[in-house]
């Protein structure tokens, strides 16, 4: 039986709950809700477990803060004996327009501190990832304020539909693999 570790990146705490940077947590929450599971407090985060078509699925929301996500990812990969190609990290991306999703089999950190720490802790950048576009409508030098800001009213209206699409892509990844999912969801 294949086992998957699906990791939504974000920052713990109510202060960050509705920020753009926490889209990974929002996606993880909907995924776990869709499969009628619950998160349990575990070492370095919250973990939910369920099955999709015979595959064992673990969904992780690290409690280590975004910039230290690699510690939690590495621990849960080793603890649950997850193969690198069955890891999927989902997070915000400034380089994509709002609501667009893009799956990749590997890549650089792209300026994202969560990916930077994961790459460092895993000693590789060859892991699947789903990037969720948050746009880049900010003044030069205010990137941190932008990613830590709440969604606008206009974005909030569309956000649930985009999150639903991201969850569909993640489920597809677990059932049919990365290549099929990339061809179906990367537009």
N, C-alpha and C positions, 0 to 999 in steps of 0.2 A: 504494500500500500504506500503510495506516495504521500509525503508529508510536506506541507507548505507553511512558511512563515511570512505573513502579510503584515507589514509594519507601516502604520500611519504616523508621520512625524508631526510634532507640535510641542508646545510648552505646557507643562502642568499648571494648574491653578485657574481660579475663576477670572483673574485679571486678563488672561489670554484667550478665554473660551471662544469668543466670536471673532477673533482676529483672522486676517488673511493667512498668516503664518501657520495657523492651526487647522488648515483645511484637511491635513492628513488625519487628524483626530476625528473630524466631522465625517469623513469618508469611512473610517474604521467603525464609528458608531452606527452608521446606517447599515454597513455590511453585517455587523453582529446582530443588529435588530432584525434584518431580513431573514437570518437563519435562526431566529428565536433563541439566541444564546445570551450570555451575560459575561461581563468582564469581572475578573477576580484579581485582587491585589497580589502581586508576585514580586520577586526580586527585580528591581529596575523597571517596574511599570505595572500595567494592567494587561491581563491576557485573557482572551476568550478562546474556546475550542469548540469545534463542531465538524461535521463531515459534509462534503459536497461530492456527490456521485462516487462515494467510496474513498475519496481522498481525505486524509486528516488535515484539518486547517487550524492553524493558530494565528490569531490576530493580536498584535501587540501595539499598545500605546506606551512608549517609553516615558518614564518619570524623571529622566536624567536631564531634561531641558534639551532643546534642539541641538545646541552646539556640542553635546556630549552623547548623542544618540548611538554612536558606534559601540559603546560599552554594553548597552542593553541588547542591541542587535547581535553582537558577537556572543554574549552569554546565552541568549535564547536559541541561537543557531546550534551551538555546541550542546546545550542541555537537551534539546529536542531532536538532535541529530538531523538537521536540515541541510540538504545539498544546496550549494550556492545558486544553481539555476532554479531552485524552488523558493528562493527568497524574492519578495517583491516589496520595494520601498515606494510609498506614495507620499508626495509632498507638494508644496506650492512652488510655482516657477514664475519669475518675473519676465522671462523671455517669451512667454506665450500669452496671447490675448486672453482676456477673462473668459473662463469656462471651457477653453480648449484643453483637451487632454492629449498627451503624447506618451507612448510606451517606447522604451529603448532597452536593448539587451545589455548595454554598458555605456560608460561615458565618464567624462570628467565631473568634478563637483559643480561646475557651472557657476561658481561663486556662492553656492549654497553651503552654509556651514554644517548642516546636518549631514549632507553627502560627504563633505570634507572629512568629518570625523569617522563616518562609516568606512570610507576608503582607507583611512589610516589604520583603524582597528582591524579590518579584514585583510589588510595588505593587498587589496585588489580593487579595481573599479569595474570589474566584470560581473556585475550583478544587475538583474532586471529592475527597472524603475518605471513608475507612472508619474508623469509630471502634470500638475493641474495648473493651468494658466490663471494668474491673478492680475495680469496686465502690468503696466509700468507707468502709470500716470502720477508721477511724483517729480518734484523739483530735484535738481542735482544736489547730492549730499543728504537727501532726506529718505533714503532707501529704508533705513531701519524703522523710521516712523511710519512709513507706508506699509511695510509688511506686518507691523504690529498694530495697524489701525483696523477698526471694524469695517465690515462690508457696508457699502452705501445702500440706501433704500432701493435704488434701481437694481443693484447687484443682488440684493437679498431676494427680490421677486423671482429671479431666474436661478438662484443658487441651488435650490433643492433638485431641480431637473438636471443640472450639471453634475451634482454629486451622485444622483441616481445613475447617470451614464457612466461615471467612474466606477461605481460598484458593479455595474454590468460588465465592464471591461475586466475587472479583477476576477469575477466569477468565471468569465470566459478563459482567462489566463490559467486558472486552476483546472479547468476541464479540457481545454483544447490546446493549451500551450501558448508560448509567447509569439511565435511567428504568425499563427492564425489570428491571434488577438491584435497584433500590430497591423496586419492587413485589413482587419475589420474596423478598428477604432481610430487609427491614425489617419486623419483626413487632411 
